[in-house]
Amino acid sequence: MSIPNKKVVNGWAMYDWANSVYNLVITTTFFPLYFISVTNAKFGGDVVDFFGWKLTNSVLYDYALAFAYLLIAFTMPILGSIADTRGNKKNFLRFFTYLGGLSCMAFFLFTKDSSLELAVLYFVLATIGYCGGLVFYNSYLPEIASIEHRDRVSARGYSFGYMGSVLLQILGFALVLGFEAQGLPGDLAPRITFLLVGLWWIGFAQIPFIRLPKSQPAADLQKGSVFSVGFEELKKVYAQVRRMPVLKHFLRGFFFYSMGVQTVMMVATIFGLKELKMEQSNLIACVVIIQVVAILGAWGMARLSEKYGNFRILILTVLLWIGICLCAYFITTEKQFYLLAVGVGLVMGGIQSLSRSTYAKLIPETRDTASFFSYYDVTEKLSIVLGLFSFGYIEHLTGDMRSSVLVLTGFFAIGLIWLFSALRKQRRLAVAENAPAQVTETI
């Protein structure tokens, strides 16, 4: 089944190519490792002083990310509905792209002699730019792909993102090895990589800016202030979701398993660094493996969902995530970490892509796509806030990251229960409406 309008679809997917370098290079690999290294050098250990507050650098990292996602969770519903009612979602996509890209470039200024507080501010702004752009990027999916093509189009976006980010990751890795061989300052290669992230993000984003169609306002009459319209749109989406039992139960499951997925992705390298004492170069290579395998995962899950249905494959994927978390609690060697990384890559690409396309299938036909996807994104962002905060807080209390990993297993288990419930609701609804079997099994 070929995808129509490939020029627009590929242009849309290029935004994933552009902004995924933030997710890989900044939050997953180079920046967390660099952050731990610089703060260790600055404070002579892993306990830092942040506005007079003494805490572990890895806990500060978790809290800073959680704070950024909390801010975006409260602002995105408003901005998403504004984009729908004003028909200017591409302008918002541009704004958040430049905010995120320029903030990443500002990391070049972060050294052991600079302000920790300012570096955290740049980190928060970069995260807001990344998350904010995703709301408007995701909201284009129902506009450019019919319901039968959304799994594949969503998977194409994630595949583009993984391929693009791996290329820049390899370039950054080569810079690190090259600078070490030449005896150059150890902090210069990652700082240059941060500059490249911003340039890559802003540069390649120009392709979707050109190819994506201009969105049309969802409302002919735009009365009231942007804030009042925003809250009204949010209330409308919430009211619609409450009346759609399958969508409602899916979102509850998505909320809980996202607490686990996103937290694992953001703390994996710090876990390897602090718990297994792995070399930074080995951790970077490990993340490259995860990204390459994730391309196959996103592609494979899309094909399996066409045959077995979205919910069945999501349930299988969450079960695999539970197994991964349990294994992570017990691993003690680098070889085990590499094997686990392959498993993470397979399920990471699949669950992200399939979650987005499942939601796109479940929402009603509407012009309020940004409002619906801002609702989806706020669900994910709040789950990240709770996941990261829980992970950091438990480590803060116990001094042990492994205890935090066990909590993630519980989040996945709750999400699994809600996915089973959504599947059961879907079957009951199909029977009640006497729907054909082929229709009931598409989701």
TAQUI-V948317 format. One record per residue. N is the residue number from 1. RES is the residue in three letters. PSI is psi in degrees with one decimal (* if undefined). OMEGA is omega in radians with two decimals (* if undefined). NEAR is the number of other C-alpha atoms within 8 Angstrom. Layout:
n=N res=RES psi=PSI omega=OMEGA near=NEAR
n=N res=RES psi=PSI omega=OMEGA near=NEAR
This chain:
n=1 res=MET psi=105.9 omega=-3.09 near=2
n=2 res=SER psi=154.4 omega=-3.13 near=3
n=3 res=ILE psi=123.9 omega=3.11 near=7
n=4 res=PRO psi=164.6 omega=3.07 near=5
n=5 res=ASN psi=52.3 omega=-3.02 near=7
n=6 res=LYS psi=-30.0 omega=-3.13 near=7
n=7 res=LYS psi=-44.2 omega=3.12 near=7
n=8 res=VAL psi=-43.7 omega=-3.12 near=10
n=9 res=VAL psi=-45.4 omega=3.13 near=11
n=10 res=ASN psi=-34.9 omega=3.06 near=9
n=11 res=GLY psi=-41.5 omega=3.09 near=12
n=12 res=TRP psi=-45.6 omega=-3.12 near=14
n=13 res=ALA psi=-25.4 omega=3.12 near=14
n=14 res=MET psi=-20.5 omega=3.06 near=15
n=15 res=TYR psi=-34.4 omega=3.04 near=15
n=16 res=ASP psi=-40.8 omega=3.07 near=12
n=17 res=TRP psi=-40.4 omega=-3.07 near=16
n=18 res=ALA psi=-50.7 omega=-2.95 near=16
n=19 res=ASN psi=-13.1 omega=-3.12 near=13
n=20 res=SER psi=-17.1 omega=3.08 near=12
n=21 res=VAL psi=-29.6 omega=3.05 near=18
n=22 res=TYR psi=-48.9 omega=-3.04 near=12
n=23 res=ASN psi=-36.7 omega=-3.12 near=9
n=24 res=LEU psi=-54.1 omega=-3.01 near=11
n=25 res=VAL psi=-40.0 omega=-3.06 near=14
n=26 res=ILE psi=-59.6 omega=-3.01 near=13
n=27 res=THR psi=-20.1 omega=-3.04 near=11
n=28 res=THR psi=-36.9 omega=-2.98 near=15
n=29 res=THR psi=-83.2 omega=-2.93 near=13
n=30 res=PHE psi=-47.2 omega=-3.03 near=11
n=31 res=PHE psi=-45.4 omega=3.11 near=11
n=32 res=PRO psi=-40.7 omega=3.10 near=13
n=33 res=LEU psi=-42.5 omega=3.13 near=12
n=34 res=TYR psi=-40.5 omega=3.14 near=10
n=35 res=PHE psi=-46.5 omega=3.12 near=9
n=36 res=ILE psi=-43.8 omega=-3.12 near=11
n=37 res=SER psi=-47.3 omega=-3.09 near=8
n=38 res=VAL psi=-42.6 omega=-3.13 near=10
n=39 res=THR psi=-33.6 omega=3.03 near=15
n=40 res=ASN psi=-43.1 omega=3.14 near=12
n=41 res=ALA psi=-36.9 omega=-3.08 near=9
n=42 res=LYS psi=-40.4 omega=-3.04 near=9
n=43 res=PHE psi=3.0 omega=3.11 near=10
n=44 res=GLY psi=25.5 omega=-3.13 near=7
n=45 res=GLY psi=-174.6 omega=-3.06 near=9
n=46 res=ASP psi=1.3 omega=3.06 near=11
n=47 res=VAL psi=122.2 omega=-3.06 near=10
n=48 res=VAL psi=164.7 omega=3.07 near=12
n=49 res=ASP psi=110.4 omega=-3.11 near=9
n=50 res=PHE psi=102.3 omega=-3.05 near=9
n=51 res=PHE psi=39.7 omega=3.13 near=5
n=52 res=GLY psi=-0.3 omega=-3.12 near=5
n=53 res=TRP psi=121.7 omega=-3.14 near=7
n=54 res=LYS psi=120.2 omega=3.09 near=8
n=55 res=LEU psi=165.6 omega=-3.13 near=11
n=56 res=THR psi=144.0 omega=-3.08 near=10
n=57 res=ASN psi=-36.5 omega=3.12 near=13
n=58 res=SER psi=-33.5 omega=3.08 near=10
n=59 res=VAL psi=-41.4 omega=3.07 near=12
n=60 res=LEU psi=-40.9 omega=3.11 near=10
n=61 res=TYR psi=-47.2 omega=3.12 near=9
n=62 res=ASP psi=-44.8 omega=-3.11 near=13
n=63 res=TYR psi=-39.2 omega=3.14 near=11
n=64 res=ALA psi=-43.9 omega=3.09 near=11
n=65 res=LEU psi=-43.7 omega=3.14 near=13
n=66 res=ALA psi=-41.0 omega=3.13 near=13
n=67 res=PHE psi=-42.6 omega=3.12 near=10
n=68 res=ALA psi=-44.0 omega=3.14 near=12
n=69 res=TYR psi=-29.9 omega=3.08 near=15
n=70 res=LEU psi=-42.7 omega=3.10 near=11
n=71 res=LEU psi=-45.9 omega=-3.10 near=9
n=72 res=ILE psi=-32.1 omega=3.13 near=13
n=73 res=ALA psi=-35.5 omega=-3.12 near=13
n=74 res=PHE psi=-22.7 omega=-3.09 near=9
n=75 res=THR psi=-28.6 omega=-3.04 near=8
n=76 res=MET psi=-38.6 omega=3.10 near=13
n=77 res=PRO psi=-38.4 omega=-3.14 near=15
n=78 res=ILE psi=-49.3 omega=-3.10 near=13
n=79 res=LEU psi=-37.7 omega=3.13 near=9
n=80 res=GLY psi=-44.1 omega=-3.14 near=16
n=81 res=SER psi=-32.3 omega=3.06 near=17
n=82 res=ILE psi=-43.8 omega=3.14 near=12
n=83 res=ALA psi=-37.4 omega=3.10 near=13
n=84 res=ASP psi=-50.3 omega=-3.04 near=19
n=85 res=THR psi=-25.4 omega=3.12 near=12
n=86 res=ARG psi=-14.5 omega=3.12 near=11
n=87 res=GLY psi=34.0 omega=-3.08 near=12
n=88 res=ASN psi=39.2 omega=-3.07 near=12
n=89 res=LYS psi=-28.8 omega=3.12 near=12
n=90 res=LYS psi=-35.0 omega=3.10 near=10
n=91 res=ASN psi=-39.6 omega=3.09 near=7
n=92 res=PHE psi=-38.4 omega=3.10 near=11
n=93 res=LEU psi=-41.8 omega=3.09 near=13
n=94 res=ARG psi=-47.1 omega=-3.08 near=10
n=95 res=PHE psi=-48.9 omega=-3.09 near=10
n=96 res=PHE psi=-29.6 omega=3.07 near=13
n=97 res=THR psi=-48.7 omega=-3.13 near=15
n=98 res=TYR psi=-36.5 omega=3.08 near=10
n=99 res=LEU psi=-48.2 omega=-3.11 near=11
n=100 res=GLY psi=-45.3 omega=-3.10 near=15
n=101 res=GLY psi=-44.4 omega=-3.13 near=15
n=102 res=LEU psi=-34.7 omega=3.10 near=10
n=103 res=SER psi=-38.5 omega=3.08 near=13
n=104 res=CYS psi=-41.3 omega=3.12 near=17
n=105 res=MET psi=-29.7 omega=3.14 near=13
n=106 res=ALA psi=-18.6 omega=3.09 near=11
n=107 res=PHE psi=-20.6 omega=3.10 near=13
n=108 res=PHE psi=-28.2 omega=-3.09 near=10
n=109 res=LEU psi=-8.2 omega=-3.04 near=7
n=110 res=PHE psi=111.9 omega=3.06 near=12
n=111 res=THR psi=179.1 omega=-3.14 near=7
n=112 res=LYS psi=-16.5 omega=-3.14 near=8
n=113 res=ASP psi=-2.8 omega=-3.11 near=6
n=114 res=SER psi=178.4 omega=-3.06 near=7
n=115 res=SER psi=126.7 omega=3.05 near=7
n=116 res=LEU psi=-40.5 omega=-3.11 near=9
n=117 res=GLU psi=-39.4 omega=3.14 near=8
n=118 res=LEU psi=-38.1 omega=3.11 near=7
n=119 res=ALA psi=-40.8 omega=3.11 near=10
n=120 res=VAL psi=-37.0 omega=3.09 near=9
n=121 res=LEU psi=-46.5 omega=3.10 near=8
n=122 res=TYR psi=-40.0 omega=3.14 near=12
n=123 res=PHE psi=-44.8 omega=3.12 near=13
n=124 res=VAL psi=-45.2 omega=-3.13 near=12
n=125 res=LEU psi=-39.7 omega=3.11 near=12
n=126 res=ALA psi=-40.2 omega=3.13 near=14
n=127 res=THR psi=-41.0 omega=3.09 near=12
n=128 res=ILE psi=-41.0 omega=3.11 near=14
n=129 res=GLY psi=-41.9 omega=3.14 near=15
n=130 res=TYR psi=-50.8 omega=-3.08 near=13
n=131 res=CYS psi=-40.0 omega=3.13 near=10
n=132 res=GLY psi=-42.5 omega=3.13 near=12
n=133 res=GLY psi=-34.9 omega=-3.11 near=14
n=134 res=LEU psi=-33.5 omega=3.13 near=9
n=135 res=VAL psi=-47.6 omega=-3.07 near=14
n=136 res=PHE psi=-31.8 omega=3.04 near=16
n=137 res=TYR psi=-50.4 omega=-3.14 near=11
n=138 res=ASN psi=-35.0 omega=-3.06 near=10
n=139 res=SER psi=-14.3 omega=3.07 near=13
n=140 res=TYR psi=-19.7 omega=-3.03 near=11
n=141 res=LEU psi=-49.5 omega=3.12 near=12
n=142 res=PRO psi=-20.2 omega=-3.11 near=11
n=143 res=GLU psi=-29.3 omega=-3.04 near=8
n=144 res=ILE psi=-8.2 omega=-3.10 near=9
n=145 res=ALA psi=131.6 omega=3.04 near=12
n=146 res=SER psi=165.9 omega=-2.97 near=8
n=147 res=ILE psi=-34.7 omega=-3.10 near=8
n=148 res=GLU psi=-14.6 omega=-3.13 near=6
n=149 res=HIS psi=-2.6 omega=-2.97 near=9
n=150 res=ARG psi=-33.5 omega=3.09 near=14
n=151 res=ASP psi=-46.8 omega=-3.09 near=13
n=152 res=ARG psi=-38.8 omega=3.13 near=10
n=153 res=VAL psi=-42.7 omega=3.10 near=12
n=154 res=SER psi=-43.9 omega=3.12 near=13
n=155 res=ALA psi=-35.4 omega=3.11 near=14
n=156 res=ARG psi=-41.6 omega=3.11 near=11
n=157 res=GLY psi=-48.6 omega=3.13 near=15
n=158 res=TYR psi=-37.7 omega=3.13 near=14
n=159 res=SER psi=-42.9 omega=3.07 near=13
n=160 res=PHE psi=-42.8 omega=-3.12 near=12
n=161 res=GLY psi=-44.2 omega=-3.14 near=17
n=162 res=TYR psi=-41.3 omega=-3.13 near=14
n=163 res=MET psi=-46.5 omega=-3.13 near=12
n=164 res=GLY psi=-44.6 omega=-3.10 near=12
n=165 res=SER psi=-33.1 omega=3.10 near=14
n=166 res=VAL psi=-39.5 omega=3.13 near=12
n=167 res=LEU psi=-46.4 omega=3.13 near=8
n=168 res=LEU psi=-32.9 omega=3.08 near=10
n=169 res=GLN psi=-44.1 omega=3.12 near=13
n=170 res=ILE psi=-40.0 omega=3.10 near=9
n=171 res=LEU psi=-44.9 omega=3.10 near=8
n=172 res=GLY psi=-40.0 omega=3.11 near=11
n=173 res=PHE psi=-41.6 omega=3.11 near=11
n=174 res=ALA psi=-37.6 omega=3.09 near=8
n=175 res=LEU psi=-43.4 omega=3.13 near=11
n=176 res=VAL psi=-48.5 omega=-3.12 near=11
n=177 res=LEU psi=-40.0 omega=-3.13 near=8
n=178 res=GLY psi=-41.0 omega=3.13 near=8
n=179 res=PHE psi=-36.5 omega=3.10 near=13
n=180 res=GLU psi=-41.3 omega=-3.13 near=10
n=181 res=ALA psi=-32.5 omega=-3.14 near=7
n=182 res=GLN psi=-2.7 omega=-3.14 near=6
n=183 res=GLY psi=24.8 omega=3.13 near=6
n=184 res=LEU psi=163.3 omega=-3.13 near=8
n=185 res=PRO psi=134.7 omega=-3.04 near=8
n=186 res=GLY psi=-22.7 omega=-3.09 near=8
n=187 res=ASP psi=-5.9 omega=-3.04 near=8
n=188 res=LEU psi=-40.4 omega=-3.11 near=9
n=189 res=ALA psi=-49.8 omega=3.10 near=12
n=190 res=PRO psi=-33.9 omega=3.13 near=13
n=191 res=ARG psi=-39.3 omega=3.06 near=12
n=192 res=ILE psi=-37.8 omega=3.10 near=9
n=193 res=THR psi=-39.2 omega=3.10 near=10
n=194 res=PHE psi=-40.0 omega=3.07 near=15
n=195 res=LEU psi=-44.0 omega=-3.13 near=13
n=196 res=LEU psi=-34.5 omega=3.11 near=9
n=197 res=VAL psi=-48.8 omega=-3.14 near=15
n=198 res=GLY psi=-41.9 omega=3.14 near=14
n=199 res=LEU psi=-42.2 omega=3.12 near=10
n=200 res=TRP psi=-49.0 omega=-3.09 near=10
n=201 res=TRP psi=-53.1 omega=-3.09 near=14
n=202 res=ILE psi=-40.2 omega=-3.08 near=12
n=203 res=GLY psi=-53.3 omega=-3.10 near=8
n=204 res=PHE psi=-20.1 omega=3.10 near=12
n=205 res=ALA psi=-18.1 omega=3.13 near=13
n=206 res=GLN psi=-27.0 omega=-3.14 near=8
n=207 res=ILE psi=-53.4 omega=3.07 near=10
n=208 res=PRO psi=-31.6 omega=3.10 near=13
n=209 res=PHE psi=-32.8 omega=3.14 near=9
n=210 res=ILE psi=-42.4 omega=-2.97 near=6
n=211 res=ARG psi=-29.8 omega=-3.09 near=10
n=212 res=LEU psi=140.0 omega=-3.13 near=9
n=213 res=PRO psi=157.2 omega=3.06 near=4
n=214 res=LYS psi=128.1 omega=-3.14 near=7
n=215 res=SER psi=149.9 omega=3.13 near=9
n=216 res=GLN psi=144.1 omega=3.11 near=8
n=217 res=PRO psi=141.2 omega=3.11 near=12
n=218 res=ALA psi=-19.8 omega=-3.10 near=10
n=219 res=ALA psi=130.7 omega=3.11 near=8
n=220 res=ASP psi=-36.9 omega=3.12 near=5
n=221 res=LEU psi=122.4 omega=-3.08 near=4
n=222 res=GLN psi=84.1 omega=-3.11 near=7
n=223 res=LYS psi=151.3 omega=3.08 near=5
n=224 res=GLY psi=169.0 omega=3.14 near=6
n=225 res=SER psi=164.1 omega=-3.13 near=6
n=226 res=VAL psi=-30.9 omega=-3.13 near=8
n=227 res=PHE psi=-42.6 omega=-3.14 near=7
n=228 res=SER psi=-40.1 omega=3.10 near=8
n=229 res=VAL psi=-40.2 omega=-3.14 near=13
n=230 res=GLY psi=-46.9 omega=3.14 near=14
n=231 res=PHE psi=-35.4 omega=3.11 near=11
n=232 res=GLU psi=-41.8 omega=3.11 near=8
n=233 res=GLU psi=-40.7 omega=3.12 near=10
n=234 res=LEU psi=-42.4 omega=3.12 near=13
n=235 res=LYS psi=-39.0 omega=3.13 near=8
n=236 res=LYS psi=-43.5 omega=3.13 near=8
n=237 res=VAL psi=-44.9 omega=3.14 near=11
n=238 res=TYR psi=-42.0 omega=3.14 near=9
n=239 res=ALA psi=-39.0 omega=3.12 near=8
n=240 res=GLN psi=-42.2 omega=-3.14 near=8
n=241 res=VAL psi=-40.2 omega=-3.14 near=10
n=242 res=ARG psi=-28.6 omega=-3.12 near=8
n=243 res=ARG psi=0.4 omega=-3.11 near=6
n=244 res=MET psi=92.0 omega=-2.98 near=8
n=245 res=PRO psi=-38.3 omega=-3.13 near=10
n=246 res=VAL psi=-46.4 omega=3.12 near=11
n=247 res=LEU psi=-41.9 omega=-3.13 near=12
n=248 res=LYS psi=-45.5 omega=-3.12 near=11
n=249 res=HIS psi=-35.1 omega=3.07 near=12
n=250 res=PHE psi=-44.4 omega=-3.12 near=11
n=251 res=LEU psi=-35.0 omega=3.09 near=10
n=252 res=ARG psi=-43.0 omega=3.08 near=10
n=253 res=GLY psi=-42.5 omega=3.12 near=14
n=254 res=PHE psi=-40.5 omega=-3.14 near=13
n=255 res=PHE psi=-46.7 omega=-3.05 near=13
n=256 res=PHE psi=-42.5 omega=-3.12 near=13
n=257 res=TYR psi=-24.0 omega=3.05 near=15
n=258 res=SER psi=-30.1 omega=3.05 near=13
n=259 res=MET psi=-36.5 omega=3.14 near=18
n=260 res=GLY psi=-48.0 omega=-3.06 near=13
n=261 res=VAL psi=-54.3 omega=-3.05 near=10
n=262 res=GLN psi=-37.0 omega=-3.14 near=10
n=263 res=THR psi=-43.7 omega=3.10 near=13
n=264 res=VAL psi=-45.8 omega=-3.11 near=8
n=265 res=MET psi=-35.5 omega=-3.03 near=8
n=266 res=MET psi=-20.6 omega=-3.07 near=9
n=267 res=VAL psi=0.8 omega=-3.04 near=10
n=268 res=ALA psi=-45.6 omega=-3.10 near=9
n=269 res=THR psi=-37.9 omega=3.10 near=13
n=270 res=ILE psi=-36.3 omega=3.08 near=10
n=271 res=PHE psi=-47.5 omega=3.13 near=10
n=272 res=GLY psi=-36.2 omega=-3.12 near=12
n=273 res=LEU psi=-46.1 omega=-3.02 near=13
n=274 res=LYS psi=-37.8 omega=-3.07 near=8
n=275 res=GLU psi=-36.6 omega=-3.08 near=7
n=276 res=LEU psi=-4.3 omega=3.11 near=10
n=277 res=LYS psi=39.2 omega=-3.13 near=7
n=278 res=MET psi=150.7 omega=3.06 near=10
n=279 res=GLU psi=146.4 omega=-3.11 near=7
n=280 res=GLN psi=-39.1 omega=3.14 near=8
n=281 res=SER psi=-36.9 omega=3.10 near=7
n=282 res=ASN psi=-37.4 omega=3.11 near=8
n=283 res=LEU psi=-40.5 omega=3.11 near=13
n=284 res=ILE psi=-43.6 omega=3.10 near=12
n=285 res=ALA psi=-37.0 omega=-3.14 near=9
n=286 res=CYS psi=-40.8 omega=-3.14 near=10
n=287 res=VAL psi=-34.8 omega=3.06 near=12
n=288 res=VAL psi=-42.3 omega=3.10 near=11
n=289 res=ILE psi=-45.5 omega=-3.14 near=11
n=290 res=ILE psi=-45.6 omega=-3.08 near=13
n=291 res=GLN psi=-40.9 omega=3.13 near=12
n=292 res=VAL psi=-45.0 omega=3.13 near=12
n=293 res=VAL psi=-32.8 omega=-3.13 near=11
n=294 res=ALA psi=-29.9 omega=3.08 near=17
n=295 res=ILE psi=-45.9 omega=3.10 near=14
n=296 res=LEU psi=-37.1 omega=3.14 near=10
n=297 res=GLY psi=-46.0 omega=-3.14 near=14
n=298 res=ALA psi=-43.5 omega=-3.14 near=20
n=299 res=TRP psi=-45.8 omega=-3.09 near=13
n=300 res=GLY psi=-41.3 omega=3.14 near=9
n=301 res=MET psi=-35.8 omega=3.11 near=12
n=302 res=ALA psi=-41.2 omega=3.13 near=14
n=303 res=ARG psi=-42.7 omega=-3.14 near=9
n=304 res=LEU psi=-36.4 omega=-3.13 near=10
n=305 res=SER psi=-32.4 omega=3.11 near=15
n=306 res=GLU psi=-31.1 omega=-3.09 near=9
n=307 res=LYS psi=-40.9 omega=-3.01 near=6
n=308 res=TYR psi=-9.2 omega=-3.12 near=10
n=309 res=GLY psi=146.3 omega=-3.06 near=12
n=310 res=ASN psi=-46.7 omega=-3.04 near=12
n=311 res=PHE psi=-40.2 omega=3.14 near=12
n=312 res=ARG psi=-43.0 omega=-3.11 near=10
n=313 res=ILE psi=-36.0 omega=3.06 near=12
n=314 res=LEU psi=-42.3 omega=3.12 near=12
n=315 res=ILE psi=-44.8 omega=3.10 near=11
n=316 res=LEU psi=-43.0 omega=-3.10 near=8
n=317 res=THR psi=-42.0 omega=3.13 near=11
n=318 res=VAL psi=-36.8 omega=3.06 near=14
n=319 res=LEU psi=-41.3 omega=3.10 near=10
n=320 res=LEU psi=-38.3 omega=3.10 near=9
n=321 res=TRP psi=-39.8 omega=3.11 near=13
n=322 res=ILE psi=-44.0 omega=3.10 near=11
n=323 res=GLY psi=-38.5 omega=3.13 near=8
n=324 res=ILE psi=-43.6 omega=-3.14 near=11
n=325 res=CYS psi=-40.4 omega=3.12 near=12
n=326 res=LEU psi=-39.4 omega=3.10 near=11
n=327 res=CYS psi=-38.9 omega=-3.11 near=9
n=328 res=ALA psi=-32.1 omega=-3.13 near=11
n=329 res=TYR psi=-30.5 omega=-3.02 near=10
n=330 res=PHE psi=-11.9 omega=-3.04 near=6
n=331 res=ILE psi=148.1 omega=-3.11 near=8
n=332 res=THR psi=-7.9 omega=-3.06 near=7
n=333 res=THR psi=161.7 omega=3.10 near=7
n=334 res=GLU psi=-39.2 omega=-3.13 near=8
n=335 res=LYS psi=-41.9 omega=3.10 near=6
n=336 res=GLN psi=-37.0 omega=3.12 near=9
n=337 res=PHE psi=-40.2 omega=3.10 near=12
n=338 res=TYR psi=-43.8 omega=3.12 near=9
n=339 res=LEU psi=-40.7 omega=3.11 near=8
n=340 res=LEU psi=-35.3 omega=3.13 near=11
n=341 res=ALA psi=-37.8 omega=3.10 near=12
n=342 res=VAL psi=-43.3 omega=3.11 near=11
n=343 res=GLY psi=-42.2 omega=3.11 near=9
n=344 res=VAL psi=-42.9 omega=3.14 near=12
n=345 res=GLY psi=-43.4 omega=-3.12 near=15
n=346 res=LEU psi=-44.2 omega=-3.05 near=15
n=347 res=VAL psi=-22.7 omega=-3.11 near=13
n=348 res=MET psi=-52.0 omega=-3.14 near=12
n=349 res=GLY psi=-40.8 omega=-3.10 near=15
n=350 res=GLY psi=-46.2 omega=-3.04 near=17
n=351 res=ILE psi=-34.5 omega=3.12 near=13
n=352 res=GLN psi=-48.6 omega=-3.12 near=9
n=353 res=SER psi=-45.4 omega=-3.07 near=14
n=354 res=LEU psi=-33.3 omega=3.10 near=16
n=355 res=SER psi=-45.5 omega=-3.13 near=10
n=356 res=ARG psi=-45.3 omega=-3.11 near=10
n=357 res=SER psi=-33.5 omega=3.08 near=11
n=358 res=THR psi=-44.7 omega=3.10 near=11
n=359 res=TYR psi=-41.7 omega=3.13 near=10
n=360 res=ALA psi=-31.3 omega=3.10 near=11
n=361 res=LYS psi=-34.1 omega=-3.02 near=10
n=362 res=LEU psi=-26.0 omega=-3.11 near=8
n=363 res=ILE psi=151.8 omega=-3.14 near=8
n=364 res=PRO psi=161.6 omega=3.03 near=5
n=365 res=GLU psi=120.7 omega=-3.04 near=4
n=366 res=THR psi=158.1 omega=3.00 near=5
n=367 res=ARG psi=-7.2 omega=-3.14 near=7
n=368 res=ASP psi=47.6 omega=-3.04 near=10
n=369 res=THR psi=-38.1 omega=-3.14 near=12
n=370 res=ALA psi=-37.1 omega=3.11 near=16
n=371 res=SER psi=-43.3 omega=3.13 near=14
n=372 res=PHE psi=-39.0 omega=-3.13 near=11
n=373 res=PHE psi=-23.0 omega=3.00 near=13
n=374 res=SER psi=-34.0 omega=3.07 near=15
n=375 res=TYR psi=-42.2 omega=3.08 near=12
n=376 res=TYR psi=-45.1 omega=-3.09 near=10
n=377 res=ASP psi=-36.5 omega=3.14 near=11
n=378 res=VAL psi=-32.8 omega=3.05 near=13
n=379 res=THR psi=-46.4 omega=3.14 near=12
n=380 res=GLU psi=-42.7 omega=-3.07 near=12
n=381 res=LYS psi=-39.5 omega=3.09 near=12
n=382 res=LEU psi=-35.1 omega=3.10 near=12
n=383 res=SER psi=-37.7 omega=3.11 near=12
n=384 res=ILE psi=-41.5 omega=3.11 near=14
n=385 res=VAL psi=-50.2 omega=-3.11 near=14
n=386 res=LEU psi=-38.0 omega=3.14 near=10
n=387 res=GLY psi=-49.1 omega=-3.14 near=13
n=388 res=LEU psi=-41.7 omega=-3.13 near=14
n=389 res=PHE psi=-43.2 omega=3.12 near=11
n=390 res=SER psi=-44.1 omega=-3.13 near=9
n=391 res=PHE psi=-48.2 omega=-3.13 near=15
n=392 res=GLY psi=-39.1 omega=-3.09 near=14
n=393 res=TYR psi=-41.0 omega=3.14 near=9
n=394 res=ILE psi=-39.3 omega=3.06 near=13
n=395 res=GLU psi=-38.1 omega=3.12 near=13
n=396 res=HIS psi=-38.6 omega=-3.12 near=11
n=397 res=LEU psi=-41.2 omega=-3.00 near=6
n=398 res=THR psi=-20.6 omega=-3.04 near=7
n=399 res=GLY psi=17.1 omega=-3.05 near=7
n=400 res=ASP psi=117.0 omega=3.13 near=9
n=401 res=MET psi=-24.3 omega=-3.11 near=11
n=402 res=ARG psi=-34.7 omega=3.09 near=8
n=403 res=SER psi=-36.6 omega=3.11 near=11
n=404 res=SER psi=-34.3 omega=3.14 near=13
n=405 res=VAL psi=-38.4 omega=3.13 near=13
n=406 res=LEU psi=-35.9 omega=3.12 near=11
n=407 res=VAL psi=-37.2 omega=3.11 near=9
n=408 res=LEU psi=-35.0 omega=3.10 near=13
n=409 res=THR psi=-39.9 omega=3.10 near=13
n=410 res=GLY psi=-39.5 omega=3.11 near=8
n=411 res=PHE psi=-44.7 omega=3.12 near=12
n=412 res=PHE psi=-39.8 omega=-3.11 near=17
n=413 res=ALA psi=-41.4 omega=3.11 near=11
n=414 res=ILE psi=-42.3 omega=3.09 near=11
n=415 res=GLY psi=-37.6 omega=3.13 near=15
n=416 res=LEU psi=-41.2 omega=3.13 near=13
n=417 res=ILE psi=-43.5 omega=-3.13 near=9
n=418 res=TRP psi=-32.2 omega=3.09 near=12
n=419 res=LEU psi=-41.5 omega=3.06 near=15
n=420 res=PHE psi=-40.5 omega=3.14 near=10
n=421 res=SER psi=-41.0 omega=3.12 near=9
n=422 res=ALA psi=-41.1 omega=3.11 near=15
n=423 res=LEU psi=-41.7 omega=3.12 near=11
n=424 res=ARG psi=-41.3 omega=3.10 near=8
n=425 res=LYS psi=-39.2 omega=-3.13 near=10
n=426 res=GLN psi=-43.2 omega=-3.14 near=10
n=427 res=ARG psi=-42.3 omega=3.12 near=9
n=428 res=ARG psi=-40.5 omega=-3.14 near=8
n=429 res=LEU psi=-39.7 omega=3.13 near=8
n=430 res=ALA psi=-40.6 omega=3.12 near=11
n=431 res=VAL psi=-43.6 omega=-3.12 near=8
n=432 res=ALA psi=-35.7 omega=-3.12 near=7
n=433 res=GLU psi=-0.6 omega=-3.13 near=6
n=434 res=ASN psi=44.1 omega=-3.09 near=6
n=435 res=ALA psi=149.0 omega=3.08 near=9
n=436 res=PRO psi=149.4 omega=-3.07 near=7
n=437 res=ALA psi=-38.0 omega=-3.08 near=6
n=438 res=GLN psi=-26.8 omega=3.11 near=6
n=439 res=VAL psi=-41.6 omega=-3.09 near=7
n=440 res=THR psi=-24.5 omega=-3.06 near=11
n=441 res=GLU psi=0.9 omega=-3.14 near=8
n=442 res=THR psi=-22.3 omega=3.11 near=10
n=443 res=ILE psi=* omega=* near=9
